[in-house]
Amino acid sequence: MKKSHIIGIVVIAMAIGIILTTAGDASSYVTFEEAKRRESDGDRSKIHVVGKLKKSETDQVTGIVPMDDQLSFTFVMLDENESEQKVFHPNPIPQDFDRSEQVVVVGSYRKDIFVADKILLKCPSKYQEEEIKI
């Protein structure tokens, strides 16, 4: 075998190894009901739940409660099935949190509250092209 063939086989084997190790970290979006079921089954992996913030009839976000230390907060989120869930985030409120269209929380259940280690905001209005008047 040529030296270049051996190097090629080693590179391919490394690529396969990297793909297999990262495939275990990949997850899909679930509802709060599915997240509770996984938690009760003993699954301790990080769960991704996609939804939106609960808003009043006047389109104001409701349920956001900053903690006394101002370093954490709780909020109410609706998942894809419109199920309400109280979510705790141990970090300050992200910028433009109340203007986001969709929210993805990554975390797990602790008792009856979902603890979000990460919050990902999706604000499509930021990327929509505005009409230019001439």
Buried (B, 14 or more C-beta within 10 A) or exposed (E): EEEEEEEEEEEEEEEEEEEEEEEEEEEEEBBBEBBBEBBEEEEEEEBBBBBBBBBEEEEEBEBBEEEEEEEBBBBBBBBBEEBEBEBBBEEBBBEEBEEBEBBBBBBBBEEEEBBBEEBBBEEEEEEEEEEEEE
